Amino acid sequence: MSYQLNAAIGPYDLLRDVAGSSVAPLRQRMGLLPLRRGLEHALGDWSRSGAIGQVEADFFGGDGYQTASLWRGGQRAWGPSRTTEFPTARRPDWPINAVLAQLGVVLEPRDARPDHHDLFAEVGLGAERDHEGWAERAAEAQHYRTYDDWHAAQQQEREAAARRAADARLATIEAPLDGAEVMRILDIPAGPQVGAAIRFLRSLVAERGELSRTDAVAALRARFSGR
């Protein structure tokens, strides 16, 4: 399996300000801009607004290399550092991990296996395996001017997906009362409130297990009477 990376990495908002919309969001408020070769002059200019990492990696079947530099204040402040050896004990010294640390990326305890923790994985650089994948991620995020805008949209999408999944699960549960019974008990016409009552009863069954008709009627009246 191959892995190729040639990119600028830095705070998402900074990269959007200096380089435009082709920035893919990473974790910890970082962003990744896929690079064409020969952009060192641009990196120097961009780094006048803040530190930016320049990273490159090329692997196939477990063999390959990493190269990384840090640009700050219009010039290369660290690197380039290159290696083809990746001993686990020296993980913080791997070039890309080293430059990510200088950009402020930190380890967070999201995995119970400490030996798998490294900043490369922490920031999400394994999410894509080539330039085209990162370009697609950047295109998906191009409408979000700031990291907070993108993060809020992602949170909304996750919440909507969770609601859809919950609704799908509830739809498989048999309610103890049908629509006609709900309309008669609550004295309401057919409409959205009937659906809401059925979903309520299904959620009770999901929470409590089997529900008798008597308990269902009492719960329904307690929940919807007076509306």
N, C-alpha and C positions, 0 to 999 in steps of 0.2 A: 504494500500500500504506500502511496506517495503522499508527501506533504510539501507544499511550497508556499512561501510567504515572502513578500517584499512590501514593506509598509512603513508609514509613519504612525507612531502611537503617542497620544498625549491626551490631556483633558478634552472631552468631547466638545464642549462649548468653545474652547480655544481653537481646535481644528476647524470647527464650522465657521468661526469668525475669519480665519486666515486663509482657508482653503476651499470654502464653498460647501456644497451639499453632499459630496461623495464620501461621507464619513459613516462608518458602521459603528453602532454603539457596542461597547464592551461593558464588563462589570466595573464597579467602583468608579463610576462617572468617567471612565476612559472612552476614547474613540480610536478607531483605526481607519487610516486613509490608504488604500492600495496605491502603490507608487509605480511609476515608470522609471526606468533607469535614467540617471543623469539629472536628478532633481536636487543635488546638493545645494545649489545656489538658492533654490526656493526654500529648502529646509533652514538655511541660515537666516533668511529674511523672516520666515515664520517664527523662528525661535526668539526673535526680539520681543515677542509678546508672551513668551513662557517656554519652559523646557519641553522639548519634543524628542522622542526616541526614534531612531531609524533602525529597523530590524529586518533581518533576512534569514530565511531558513530553507533548506532543501534536503528532503529525506526520501529514501526509497528502500523499503524492506528493512528499516531499522538503521541504515547507514546514511550519514549525511553530515551537514554542518550548520552552525548558527553564526551569525555575525550581528553585532549591535553597536550603536554609537548613541551618544546623547548630545543634542544640540541645545545651547543656551546662550542668550545674549548675542545672537548673530554668528556664533562660531561653534565648532565642535569642541565640547567641553570634556568629553570622555570617549575613549575608543578611537578607532574601531577595534573591538575585541572579537576574535574568531576562535572557534574550536570545532574539532571533529570527535572529541572524547567527552563522554557524559557520565562520569562516575556519580552514583547517587549521593555519596557522602559530600560531594562538592556541588550539589544542586544550586545553592545560592550564587555560585560563581559562574554558572552557565551564562553566556552573554546576554540572552534576552531576559532571563531572570534578574540579572544585575542591573540592566537598564530600567526594567520595570520598578525595581526597588527605589531607584533614584527618582522615578516619576511619582513615588508615593503609594504604589500598590502594596498592600499588606496581606498576609495570610489570615484567613478567617476559618474557624473550625467547622467547615461544612462536611467534612469527611472523617470518619473514625480511623482512617489509616494514614498516620502521619507521613509514612514513606511516599505516599502519593501526592502530598502537598507540595506544590511549587507555584510560583507566581504566574508562570505561563498558563497553567491550568486555572488558577484562581481568577485571572482576568477574562478567561474565556477564549483563549487563542486556539483551542482545539475544536471550536464550533464549526469551522470551515477548513477545507484542506487545500484551497487554491485561490488565486486571484479572483476568478469568476464568482466563487461563492461569497467572498467578502464584498465584491461589487454589488451582488444581488442584495445583501443585507443593507448596504449603504443606500441602495435605491428604495428599499422598503422604509427606511427611516428619513428620507430626504425632506418630508413635510414637517418634521419636528425640529424647530429651530434651536431648542435647548434640550439638554439631557433630561431635565425635569418634565418637559413636554412629552418626550418619548417614554419616559418611565411611567408617567400618569396614564398614557394611552395603553401601555402594556398591562398595567394593573387593571384597567377597565376591561381589556380583552380577557384577562385571566378570570375576572369576576363574572363576566358574561358567559365564558365557557363553563365555569363552575355551576352557574345557574342552569345552563342548558343540560349539563350532565345530571344535575339534581332533578330537573323536570323529567328527563328521560327515565331516571330510576323510579320516580313517583308514578309515571305513566304505566309501569308494569305492576303496580300494586292495586289490588281490587279494593275499592272503597266499600264500607259496610252499608252505605245507602246509595241509591242511584239518583239521577237528576230529578226524576218525577217526585221521589220522596223528599228530596231537599226542597223543591219548590212548594210542596204541600206543608212541610214542617215550618218553613220560614215565611210562608205566604208571600212568595216572590214570583215574578214572571221569569220565563226563560231569558237568559242573558249572561253577562260576564260574572255576576255574583254567584250564579249556580256553579260555574267552573271553579271559582275561587273556593267555594264551600267544598267541592269534591277534592280539590288539591289539599285543603286543610285536613279533611278526613284521611286522605292517603298519607299525609305527613304524620298524623297521629299513629296510624298503623305501623309506619316505618319506625317511629320512635318507641312505641309501647308494645308492639306485637298485635296479635289478634284483638279486635275491638268488638264488643257485643253491640247489638242494635240499640239497646237502651242507653249504653254509655255514649254511643255515637250521637244519638239524638240530644242528650244532655250537653255534650261538648259543643255540638253545632249551635244549639240555642244560646249557650253561654258566650260563644264567640261572635255570633252574628245578630242576635236579637238587639233591637234598638237602633240598627243601622237604617 
